[in-house]
Amino acid sequence: MRVQAIPAALAAAALFAVAGCGGHDDTGTASDDGSPTAAAQQAATADFGDLKKVCGPGTAKTASAQGVTADSIELGVFSDVGFTKKSEFVDAAEVFTSWCNAAGGINGRKLTATTHDTKLMEVRQRMLEACKEDFALVGGGAALDALGVKDRLNCLLPDFPAQVSQIQNNGSDLQLNATGGASYNRYAGYYDWLLKQAYPDSASAIGTIGGDVPVTKVINAESQEGLKAAGAKIVYKDLYPAQGVSDWTPYAQSIKSKGVKGLVFNGDFVQLSKLEQVLTGMDYKLDWIDANNNAYGPAFLQLAGRSLDFQNNLADLSGVYPLEKAADNPATRQLVDLFKKYAPKAQVTLPAVRGFAAWLLFAKSATACGDDLTRKCVYETARKESGWTGGGLLAPVDLSTSDAPLSCFNVEKATSKGWVPADFAPNDGAYRCDEPAYEFKGNYGKPLTLADVGKSLSDVK
């Protein structure tokens, strides 16, 4: 669902494909003069961005919890890769564990990441397996993640996800989620900027459209509430079939007839590109289109074609530093270097960045626990992070509560020359922060708690 975005598997299920963002072909372990590259040096020191000694050798001696021995830590990575064929969570796990283990692991314990391929529909089966084997879940996500929450809570398994999808999982207990609290509109600042500052004339004629599947219907409802709270008058609401549309002309004609000026598209960027081609062919230009951050990557740019220079496509990255500006940000540049070294054929995508940040959060917390590495310690240590940035990959996120709003946003614009930061008046580096939060009034469901399975935090050991 955006980020919570529509996850890769749900995207594919409803033809909502998540784009990759920038591949790399060469590894490079030394500069032209023979000196080690930044990636090699950083692997040796196990620092990442502004985080020091994330990983390293140590003298761990005990088997302190399920999945933890004196030599290793067993961790699980959820992914719908068998269905979507998108491996960004698996790639992020491979890169992080290779880098961390090369530096000595977590206090000397080597990390082993097991991919739990949910294949879209097998979330519960994979969760039951993880409950028997893993110390924690790190850096993954599944479209139908609500199917496994009750089992995860029942077996007291901590979760450090890259992204979450369904409301029952978003902010559930024992979860350290850096994508914002479920009770709050993570796009509140973005909508305020769109409707009150950047394109105020559009506020009187807003439209929303999304895939006709239950999860996306909730996203659409949340979008509509958030837009109205920002002052929008919604004149067009529609859904399109999950399998896609062969002819977008009727939708485009409806958008034009209702005079839509701003459109929020919650769905597959492949379908969006088709809709935009029809709108552009009709010479109908909107003030803006929220392409959502699933479109953030080269694939949408290739599909959109000449519509890129006619329509105004925007996407809120919700506080993730833009990948095309990696050279300007040490943490993002280091991440790109590490992918070149440890997964040279993989793409660095928005989900991969979030996955790597989740691994960093786990590693920092586990390192702080020392020899007595327990689920209770790693969870409670991570929960103390009130300004988590993943070493500089993200704008600060408050993890000290499970339901805190995001405080920063950043907007990207699609152009024929690539994605570029939009002119959204950032006030804190690459981000715009300290915007008013908006708490949803509608009833969209609630995340599951330990109490829902008859347990409490005191049961976590």
Secondary structure as UniProt FT lines:
FT   TURN            3..4
FT   HELIX           8..13
FT   TURN            14..15
FT   TURN            32..33
FT   HELIX           38..45
FT   TURN            49..50
FT   TURN            66..67
FT   STRAND          72..79
FT   HELIX           81..84
FT   HELIX           88..102
FT   TURN            103..104
FT   TURN            107..108
FT   STRAND          109..117
FT   TURN            119..121
FT   HELIX           123..133
FT   STRAND          136..138
FT   TURN            143..145
FT   HELIX           146..154
FT   TURN            155..156
FT   STRAND          159..160
FT   TURN            167..171
FT   TURN            173..174
FT   TURN            178..179
FT   TURN            182..183
FT   TURN            186..187
FT   HELIX           188..192
FT   HELIX           193..198
FT   HELIX           200..204
FT   STRAND          206..211
FT   HELIX           214..229
FT   TURN            230..231
FT   STRAND          234..240
FT   TURN            242..243
FT   HELIX           249..257
FT   TURN            258..259
FT   STRAND          262..266
FT   HELIX           269..281
FT   TURN            282..283
FT   STRAND          288..290
FT   HELIX           293..295
FT   HELIX           298..304
FT   HELIX           305..309
FT   STRAND          313..316
FT   TURN            318..319
FT   HELIX           323..328
FT   HELIX           330..342
FT   TURN            344..345
FT   HELIX           350..369
FT   TURN            370..371
FT   HELIX           375..382
FT   TURN            383..384
FT   HELIX           390..392
FT   TURN            402..403
FT   STRAND          408..409
FT   STRAND          411..415
FT   TURN            416..417
FT   STRAND          418..421
FT   TURN            429..430
FT   STRAND          431..433
FT   HELIX           450..453
FT   HELIX           457..459
//
